[in-house]
Amino acid sequence: MGKAKNRGSKQKPQTQGKQPGIGGSAAGVDELLIFADSSMNELQFEAAKEFCERALQLDPDNLKALEIMSTILLEVGDPASAMEVLQKMISLQPDAGFRKYLSMAQLSSGKDALGHYSKGAAIIQHQMQGKENGATETVPEDVDLNRELSSVYCAMAEVYMTDCCFDEDAETQCSELIEKGISADPANPEALQCKVNFLLVKEQIDEAKQCMEQSLSLWLPKYQSVRENRTANEEVDPVEVCPLSYSSRVQTSKLLIELEMYNEANDVLDGLVEEDDEVVDVWYLLGWLNYLRGSEYLGNARFYLKKAKEVAAKVQFEDEDEIRHIEELLAEIGDADDDDDAEEDDEEKFESESEGEDEGPEDEKMEM
């Protein structure tokens, strides 16, 4: 903290009348936020938090600093404090900046979540209209507002499939929101995947499969092509051509397994393992997938489930139900040694029977 004050005092002669936002304080805040952002990129969240706290001491209402702080707090597992920061951001700028509302929605449930999502969607629509009318409001070039709006509608639909599933109009609201999501961005595989989930809830399996195939067609072939180095540019990272986040693709694999689209599920899960081989869910799903495929795949299932158990111990995985299921499956499948013993018993039995068959005719010849 002392360094920040010294930095500010050295720059005081350059300021005019200590104007807010000019001179030492602003420069100090900007520099601290650069350090905070750099620390976050290196996954040094405690250091990032310290830089951000120092920036907020200089400028408590700095929206960029508050936004970074909310992200840091979520990363370090402090959602309650993150909500306080987000609420302050909302009070400072209630009608601009949609991301704080989306973050609040993710930390909320039921009607509260829907309210935050609705406000976020309204701000996105306002920005879209402003761009069409040539407004000067700045929207980063890498922000696809159509995709953002589509994803918000999907998130709202998910709330109606979970927290608000017993609402009288839940099914109607969910269906309408999904169609809005698809309409906002027809190339968004997440929107079609959301529809797959909805169709599965309604037990419309054939329709769900068709919708999933459509969703996969938007990204999986190109993703697989890059993975297998079949593209012209072999330096392309598969993640760069994939519009779905890691967690979204985990959900994709779950839906594919439920739809018994095992080959596609295996492709998705293999890609996830390549990106990060310390995610227990992915190893578990590979094991579960191979278990469901039948006896010929039990060796694969055993390997993946054992790997899931190893990774769970390494990363201190806390989902007791999943760990219990892994152990139950491994107990049912048995050890590889058991398979070897069974194969040896079968071979010995076969050899014994073969010898008996050979001896039979010889005895008969001797009697003759």
Long-range contacts (C-beta under 8 A, 24 or more apart in sequence): 1-54, 1-57, 4-28, 4-32, 4-54, 4-57, 4-58, 7-31, 8-58, 25-58, 25-59, 26-59, 28-55, 28-58, 29-55, 29-58, 29-59, 29-62, 29-65, 32-58, 32-65, 33-62, 33-64, 33-65, 33-68, 36-65, 36-68, 36-72, 37-68, 40-68, 40-71, 40-72, 40-75, 45-72, 45-75, 45-76, 46-76, 48-72, 49-73, 49-76, 61-92, 63-89, 63-92, 63-93, 63-97, 66-92, 67-99, 67-100, 70-100, 70-103, 74-103, 79-107, 82-107, 83-107, 95-123, 96-123, 96-137, 97-123, 98-123, 98-124, 98-127, 98-148, 102-152, 102-155, 105-155, 106-155, 109-159, 109-163, 110-159, 110-163, 110-164, 111-164, 113-159, 113-163, 114-156, 114-159, 114-164, 117-152, 117-155, 117-156, 117-159, 118-156, 120-152, 121-149, 121-152, 121-153, 121-156, 124-148, 124-149, 124-152, 125-149, 144-185, 146-184, 146-185, 147-185, 147-188, 147-243, 149-184, 149-185, 150-181, 150-182, 150-184, 150-185, 150-188, 150-190, 150-191, 151-181, 151-188, 151-190, 151-191, 152-181, 153-177, 153-178, 153-180, 153-181, 153-184, 153-191, 154-178, 154-181, 154-188, 154-190, 154-191, 154-194, 157-181, 157-194, 157-198, 158-194, 158-197, 161-197, 161-198, 161-201, 174-198, 187-218, 188-218, 188-243, 189-215, 189-216, 189-218, 189-219, 189-243, 189-244, 190-243, 190-244, 190-248, 192-218, 193-248, 193-251, 193-252, 193-255, 196-255, 196-259, 197-255, 200-255, 200-258, 200-259, 205-259, 208-255, 208-259, 209-259, 209-261, 212-255, 212-256, 212-259, 212-261, 215-252, 216-252, 216-264, 218-243, 219-243, 219-244, 220-264, 220-267, 220-268, 223-271, 224-267, 224-271, 227-271, 227-274, 238-271, 238-274, 238-275, 239-275, 246-272, 246-275, 246-276, 246-279, 250-279, 250-281, 250-282, 250-285, 253-282, 253-285, 253-289, 254-285, 257-285, 257-288, 257-289, 257-292, 260-292, 262-289, 262-292, 262-293, 265-289, 277-311, 278-311, 278-314, 278-315, 279-311, 280-308, 280-311, 280-312, 280-315, 280-317, 280-319, 280-322, 281-322, 283-307, 283-308, 283-311, 284-308, 284-322, 284-325, 284-326, 287-326, 287-329, 288-329, 291-329, 291-333, 298-333, 299-336, 299-339, 301-329, 301-333, 302-330, 302-333, 302-334, 302-335, 302-336, 305-329, 305-330, 305-333, 306-330
